[in-house]
Amino acid sequence: MNILKSLIIWLCFIPVAILNGGLREYVLAKAIGEEWALQDAD
C-alpha cells in the first residue's frame, strides 16, 4: 500500500513539472528575459 501511495505522489509531480516549464518558458521569459528565466547550471 505504501508503494501505491508513493507512486501516486510521484505521478502528481509530472503535471506540476510540465506547468513549471510552461510558466518559465512563456511567462517568466517574456517578463524578465530569457537569460534570467532560463539560466543554465554552469
mmJSON file of the N, C-alpha and C atoms, coordinates in Angstrom:
{"data_MODEL":{"atom_site":{
"group_PDB":["ATOM","ATOM","ATOM","ATOM","ATOM","ATOM","ATOM","ATOM","ATOM","ATOM","ATOM","ATOM","ATOM","ATOM","ATOM","ATOM","ATOM","ATOM","ATOM","ATOM","ATOM","ATOM","ATOM","ATOM","ATOM","ATOM","ATOM","ATOM","ATOM","ATOM","ATOM","ATOM","ATOM","ATOM","ATOM","ATOM","ATOM","ATOM","ATOM","ATOM","ATOM","ATOM","ATOM","ATOM","ATOM","ATOM","ATOM","ATOM","ATOM","ATOM","ATOM","ATOM","ATOM","ATOM","ATOM","ATOM","ATOM","ATOM","ATOM","ATOM","ATOM","ATOM","ATOM","ATOM","ATOM","ATOM","ATOM","ATOM","ATOM","ATOM","ATOM","ATOM","ATOM","ATOM","ATOM","ATOM","ATOM","ATOM","ATOM","ATOM","ATOM","ATOM","ATOM","ATOM","ATOM","ATOM","ATOM","ATOM","ATOM","ATOM","ATOM","ATOM","ATOM","ATOM","ATOM","ATOM","ATOM","ATOM","ATOM","ATOM","ATOM","ATOM","ATOM","ATOM","ATOM","ATOM","ATOM","ATOM","ATOM","ATOM","ATOM","ATOM","ATOM","ATOM","ATOM","ATOM","ATOM","ATOM","ATOM","ATOM","ATOM","ATOM","ATOM","ATOM","ATOM","ATOM"],
"id":[1,2,3,4,5,6,7,8,9,10,11,12,13,14,15,16,17,18,19,20,21,22,23,24,25,26,27,28,29,30,31,32,33,34,35,36,37,38,39,40,41,42,43,44,45,46,47,48,49,50,51,52,53,54,55,56,57,58,59,60,61,62,63,64,65,66,67,68,69,70,71,72,73,74,75,76,77,78,79,80,81,82,83,84,85,86,87,88,89,90,91,92,93,94,95,96,97,98,99,100,101,102,103,104,105,106,107,108,109,110,111,112,113,114,115,116,117,118,119,120,121,122,123,124,125,126],
"type_symbol":["N","C","C","N","C","C","N","C","C","N","C","C","N","C","C","N","C","C","N","C","C","N","C","C","N","C","C","N","C","C","N","C","C","N","C","C","N","C","C","N","C","C","N","C","C","N","C","C","N","C","C","N","C","C","N","C","C","N","C","C","N","C","C","N","C","C","N","C","C","N","C","C","N","C","C","N","C","C","N","C","C","N","C","C","N","C","C","N","C","C","N","C","C","N","C","C","N","C","C","N","C","C","N","C","C","N","C","C","N","C","C","N","C","C","N","C","C","N","C","C","N","C","C","N","C","C"],
"label_atom_id":["N","CA","C","N","CA","C","N","CA","C","N","CA","C","N","CA","C","N","CA","C","N","CA","C","N","CA","C","N","CA","C","N","CA","C","N","CA","C","N","CA","C","N","CA","C","N","CA","C","N","CA","C","N","CA","C","N","CA","C","N","CA","C","N","CA","C","N","CA","C","N","CA","C","N","CA","C","N","CA","C","N","CA","C","N","CA","C","N","CA","C","N","CA","C","N","CA","C","N","CA","C","N","CA","C","N","CA","C","N","CA","C","N","CA","C","N","CA","C","N","CA","C","N","CA","C","N","CA","C","N","CA","C","N","CA","C","N","CA","C","N","CA","C","N","CA","C"],
"label_alt_id":[null,null,null,null,null,null,null,null,null,null,null,null,null,null,null,null,null,null,null,null,null,null,null,null,null,null,null,null,null,null,null,null,null,null,null,null,null,null,null,null,null,null,null,null,null,null,null,null,null,null,null,null,null,null,null,null,null,null,null,null,null,null,null,null,null,null,null,null,null,null,null,null,null,null,null,null,null,null,null,null,null,null,null,null,null,null,null,null,null,null,null,null,null,null,null,null,null,null,null,null,null,null,null,null,null,null,null,null,null,null,null,null,null,null,null,null,null,null,null,null,null,null,null,null,null,null],
"label_comp_id":["MET","MET","MET","ASN","ASN","ASN","ILE","ILE","ILE","LEU","LEU","LEU","LYS","LYS","LYS","SER","SER","SER","LEU","LEU","LEU","ILE","ILE","ILE","ILE","ILE","ILE","TRP","TRP","TRP","LEU","LEU","LEU","CYS","CYS","CYS","PHE","PHE","PHE","ILE","ILE","ILE","PRO","PRO","PRO","VAL","VAL","VAL","ALA","ALA","ALA","ILE","ILE","ILE","LEU","LEU","LEU","ASN","ASN","ASN","GLY","GLY","GLY","GLY","GLY","GLY","LEU","LEU","LEU","ARG","ARG","ARG","GLU","GLU","GLU","TYR","TYR","TYR","VAL","VAL","VAL","LEU","LEU","LEU","ALA","ALA","ALA","LYS","LYS","LYS","ALA","ALA","ALA","ILE","ILE","ILE","GLY","GLY","GLY","GLU","GLU","GLU","GLU","GLU","GLU","TRP","TRP","TRP","ALA","ALA","ALA","LEU","LEU","LEU","GLN","GLN","GLN","ASP","ASP","ASP","ALA","ALA","ALA","ASP","ASP","ASP"],
"label_asym_id":["A","A","A","A","A","A","A","A","A","A","A","A","A","A","A","A","A","A","A","A","A","A","A","A","A","A","A","A","A","A","A","A","A","A","A","A","A","A","A","A","A","A","A","A","A","A","A","A","A","A","A","A","A","A","A","A","A","A","A","A","A","A","A","A","A","A","A","A","A","A","A","A","A","A","A","A","A","A","A","A","A","A","A","A","A","A","A","A","A","A","A","A","A","A","A","A","A","A","A","A","A","A","A","A","A","A","A","A","A","A","A","A","A","A","A","A","A","A","A","A","A","A","A","A","A","A"],
"label_entity_id":["1","1","1","1","1","1","1","1","1","1","1","1","1","1","1","1","1","1","1","1","1","1","1","1","1","1","1","1","1","1","1","1","1","1","1","1","1","1","1","1","1","1","1","1","1","1","1","1","1","1","1","1","1","1","1","1","1","1","1","1","1","1","1","1","1","1","1","1","1","1","1","1","1","1","1","1","1","1","1","1","1","1","1","1","1","1","1","1","1","1","1","1","1","1","1","1","1","1","1","1","1","1","1","1","1","1","1","1","1","1","1","1","1","1","1","1","1","1","1","1","1","1","1","1","1","1"],
"label_seq_id":[1,1,1,2,2,2,3,3,3,4,4,4,5,5,5,6,6,6,7,7,7,8,8,8,9,9,9,10,10,10,11,11,11,12,12,12,13,13,13,14,14,14,15,15,15,16,16,16,17,17,17,18,18,18,19,19,19,20,20,20,21,21,21,22,22,22,23,23,23,24,24,24,25,25,25,26,26,26,27,27,27,28,28,28,29,29,29,30,30,30,31,31,31,32,32,32,33,33,33,34,34,34,35,35,35,36,36,36,37,37,37,38,38,38,39,39,39,40,40,40,41,41,41,42,42,42],
"pdbx_PDB_ins_code":[null,null,null,null,null,null,null,null,null,null,null,null,null,null,null,null,null,null,null,null,null,null,null,null,null,null,null,null,null,null,null,null,null,null,null,null,null,null,null,null,null,null,null,null,null,null,null,null,null,null,null,null,null,null,null,null,null,null,null,null,null,null,null,null,null,null,null,null,null,null,null,null,null,null,null,null,null,null,null,null,null,null,null,null,null,null,null,null,null,null,null,null,null,null,null,null,null,null,null,null,null,null,null,null,null,null,null,null,null,null,null,null,null,null,null,null,null,null,null,null,null,null,null,null,null,null],
"Cartn_x":[0.815,0.0,0.856,1.975,2.868,3.466,3.742,4.31,3.287,2.03,0.976,0.819,0.84,0.749,1.935,3.116,4.313,4.236,3.767,3.635,2.652,1.537,0.548,1.149,1.876,2.507,3.517,4.347,5.335,4.678,3.572,2.865,2.246,1.955,1.44,2.519,3.77,4.86,4.967,4.522,4.659,3.906,2.606,1.938,2.478,2.907,3.479,4.767,5.596,6.841,6.556,5.557,5.191,4.685,3.854,3.354,4.49,5.431,6.582,7.394,7.622,8.353,7.612,6.296,5.495,5.505,5.429,5.475,6.79,7.882,9.199,9.331,8.908,9.104,8.251,7.0,6.074,5.832,5.877,5.578,6.86,7.719,8.935,9.872,10.035,10.955,10.511,9.229,8.738,8.786,8.616,8.568,9.963,10.898,12.23,13.35,13.036,14.045,14.516,14.868,15.266,16.524,17.454,18.722,18.516,17.576,17.318,16.329,15.355,14.315,14.81,15.684,16.122,17.617,18.099,19.531,20.012,21.223,21.864,22.538,22.867,23.504,25.021,25.577,27.038,27.725],
"Cartn_y":[-1.203,0.0,1.263,1.225,2.382,2.665,1.602,1.785,2.452,2.083,2.686,4.169,4.512,5.924,6.713,6.128,6.799,6.999,6.008,6.107,7.207,7.288,8.33,9.714,9.875,11.171,11.515,10.564,10.837,11.148,10.498,10.783,12.176,12.704,14.069,15.094,14.718,15.634,15.894,14.975,15.122,16.353,16.504,17.714,18.985,18.905,20.082,20.499,19.535,19.844,20.44,19.936,20.47,21.901,22.153,23.509,24.461,23.986,24.803,25.182,24.232,24.52,25.505,25.342,26.278,27.673,27.745,29.042,29.744,29.015,29.608,30.052,29.191,29.443,30.593,30.637,31.594,32.839,32.722,33.875,34.57,33.84,34.458,34.932,34.141,34.519,35.818,36.029,37.269,38.425,38.134,39.191,39.683,38.757,39.163,38.84,38.257,37.927,36.496,35.922,34.504,34.237,35.173,34.943,34.705,35.415,35.267,34.139,33.948,32.948,31.534,31.362,30.029,29.846,30.134,30.044,28.597,28.407,27.095,26.885,25.637,25.312,25.28,26.065,26.062,26.498],
"Cartn_z":[0.0,0.0,0.0,0.725,0.751,-0.617,-1.359,-2.702,-3.608,-3.49,-4.306,-3.977,-2.706,-2.31,-2.85,-2.747,-3.255,-4.757,-5.471,-6.92,-7.304,-6.6,-6.891,-6.666,-5.582,-5.295,-6.377,-6.777,-7.821,-9.153,-9.453,-10.704,-10.689,-9.512,-9.414,-9.749,-9.614,-9.942,-11.442,-12.263,-13.714,-14.238,-13.948,-14.452,-13.812,-12.561,-11.901,-12.598,-12.972,-13.68,-15.065,-15.739,-17.052,-16.916,-15.914,-15.684,-15.318,-14.535,-14.17,-15.401,-16.29,-17.52,-18.4,-18.488,-19.279,-18.687,-17.379,-16.711,-16.99,-16.864,-17.129,-18.577,-19.476,-20.902,-21.408,-21.022,-21.62,-20.776,-19.467,-18.626,-18.175,-17.498,-16.969,-18.061,-19.106,-20.179,-20.845,-20.967,-21.572,-20.58,-19.298,-18.292,-17.905,-17.707,-17.214,-18.187,-19.32,-20.319,-20.2,-21.345,-21.372,-20.576,-20.581,-19.894,-18.404,-17.802,-16.374,-16.072,-16.92,-16.645,-16.909,-17.881,-18.3,-18.102,-16.91,-16.651,-16.675,-17.197,-17.169,-15.828,-15.532,-14.258,-14.38,-15.277,-15.476,-14.246],
"occupancy":[1.0,1.0,1.0,1.0,1.0,1.0,1.0,1.0,1.0,1.0,1.0,1.0,1.0,1.0,1.0,1.0,1.0,1.0,1.0,1.0,1.0,1.0,1.0,1.0,1.0,1.0,1.0,1.0,1.0,1.0,1.0,1.0,1.0,1.0,1.0,1.0,1.0,1.0,1.0,1.0,1.0,1.0,1.0,1.0,1.0,1.0,1.0,1.0,1.0,1.0,1.0,1.0,1.0,1.0,1.0,1.0,1.0,1.0,1.0,1.0,1.0,1.0,1.0,1.0,1.0,1.0,1.0,1.0,1.0,1.0,1.0,1.0,1.0,1.0,1.0,1.0,1.0,1.0,1.0,1.0,1.0,1.0,1.0,1.0,1.0,1.0,1.0,1.0,1.0,1.0,1.0,1.0,1.0,1.0,1.0,1.0,1.0,1.0,1.0,1.0,1.0,1.0,1.0,1.0,1.0,1.0,1.0,1.0,1.0,1.0,1.0,1.0,1.0,1.0,1.0,1.0,1.0,1.0,1.0,1.0,1.0,1.0,1.0,1.0,1.0,1.0],
"B_iso_or_equiv":[0.0,0.0,0.0,0.0,0.0,0.0,0.0,0.0,0.0,0.0,0.0,0.0,0.0,0.0,0.0,0.0,0.0,0.0,0.0,0.0,0.0,0.0,0.0,0.0,0.0,0.0,0.0,0.0,0.0,0.0,0.0,0.0,0.0,0.0,0.0,0.0,0.0,0.0,0.0,0.0,0.0,0.0,0.0,0.0,0.0,0.0,0.0,0.0,0.0,0.0,0.0,0.0,0.0,0.0,0.0,0.0,0.0,0.0,0.0,0.0,0.0,0.0,0.0,0.0,0.0,0.0,0.0,0.0,0.0,0.0,0.0,0.0,0.0,0.0,0.0,0.0,0.0,0.0,0.0,0.0,0.0,0.0,0.0,0.0,0.0,0.0,0.0,0.0,0.0,0.0,0.0,0.0,0.0,0.0,0.0,0.0,0.0,0.0,0.0,0.0,0.0,0.0,0.0,0.0,0.0,0.0,0.0,0.0,0.0,0.0,0.0,0.0,0.0,0.0,0.0,0.0,0.0,0.0,0.0,0.0,0.0,0.0,0.0,0.0,0.0,0.0],
"pdbx_formal_charge":[null,null,null,null,null,null,null,null,null,null,null,null,null,null,null,null,null,null,null,null,null,null,null,null,null,null,null,null,null,null,null,null,null,null,null,null,null,null,null,null,null,null,null,null,null,null,null,null,null,null,null,null,null,null,null,null,null,null,null,null,null,null,null,null,null,null,null,null,null,null,null,null,null,null,null,null,null,null,null,null,null,null,null,null,null,null,null,null,null,null,null,null,null,null,null,null,null,null,null,null,null,null,null,null,null,null,null,null,null,null,null,null,null,null,null,null,null,null,null,null,null,null,null,null,null,null],
"auth_seq_id":[1,1,1,2,2,2,3,3,3,4,4,4,5,5,5,6,6,6,7,7,7,8,8,8,9,9,9,10,10,10,11,11,11,12,12,12,13,13,13,14,14,14,15,15,15,16,16,16,17,17,17,18,18,18,19,19,19,20,20,20,21,21,21,22,22,22,23,23,23,24,24,24,25,25,25,26,26,26,27,27,27,28,28,28,29,29,29,30,30,30,31,31,31,32,32,32,33,33,33,34,34,34,35,35,35,36,36,36,37,37,37,38,38,38,39,39,39,40,40,40,41,41,41,42,42,42],
"auth_comp_id":["MET","MET","MET","ASN","ASN","ASN","ILE","ILE","ILE","LEU","LEU","LEU","LYS","LYS","LYS","SER","SER","SER","LEU","LEU","LEU","ILE","ILE","ILE","ILE","ILE","ILE","TRP","TRP","TRP","LEU","LEU","LEU","CYS","CYS","CYS","PHE","PHE","PHE","ILE","ILE","ILE","PRO","PRO","PRO","VAL","VAL","VAL","ALA","ALA","ALA","ILE","ILE","ILE","LEU","LEU","LEU","ASN","ASN","ASN","GLY","GLY","GLY","GLY","GLY","GLY","LEU","LEU","LEU","ARG","ARG","ARG","GLU","GLU","GLU","TYR","TYR","TYR","VAL","VAL","VAL","LEU","LEU","LEU","ALA","ALA","ALA","LYS","LYS","LYS","ALA","ALA","ALA","ILE","ILE","ILE","GLY","GLY","GLY","GLU","GLU","GLU","GLU","GLU","GLU","TRP","TRP","TRP","ALA","ALA","ALA","LEU","LEU","LEU","GLN","GLN","GLN","ASP","ASP","ASP","ALA","ALA","ALA","ASP","ASP","ASP"],
"auth_asym_id":["A","A","A","A","A","A","A","A","A","A","A","A","A","A","A","A","A","A","A","A","A","A","A","A","A","A","A","A","A","A","A","A","A","A","A","A","A","A","A","A","A","A","A","A","A","A","A","A","A","A","A","A","A","A","A","A","A","A","A","A","A","A","A","A","A","A","A","A","A","A","A","A","A","A","A","A","A","A","A","A","A","A","A","A","A","A","A","A","A","A","A","A","A","A","A","A","A","A","A","A","A","A","A","A","A","A","A","A","A","A","A","A","A","A","A","A","A","A","A","A","A","A","A","A","A","A"],
"auth_atom_id":["N","CA","C","N","CA","C","N","CA","C","N","CA","C","N","CA","C","N","CA","C","N","CA","C","N","CA","C","N","CA","C","N","CA","C","N","CA","C","N","CA","C","N","CA","C","N","CA","C","N","CA","C","N","CA","C","N","CA","C","N","CA","C","N","CA","C","N","CA","C","N","CA","C","N","CA","C","N","CA","C","N","CA","C","N","CA","C","N","CA","C","N","CA","C","N","CA","C","N","CA","C","N","CA","C","N","CA","C","N","CA","C","N","CA","C","N","CA","C","N","CA","C","N","CA","C","N","CA","C","N","CA","C","N","CA","C","N","CA","C","N","CA","C","N","CA","C"],
"pdbx_PDB_model_num":[1,1,1,1,1,1,1,1,1,1,1,1,1,1,1,1,1,1,1,1,1,1,1,1,1,1,1,1,1,1,1,1,1,1,1,1,1,1,1,1,1,1,1,1,1,1,1,1,1,1,1,1,1,1,1,1,1,1,1,1,1,1,1,1,1,1,1,1,1,1,1,1,1,1,1,1,1,1,1,1,1,1,1,1,1,1,1,1,1,1,1,1,1,1,1,1,1,1,1,1,1,1,1,1,1,1,1,1,1,1,1,1,1,1,1,1,1,1,1,1,1,1,1,1,1,1]
}}}
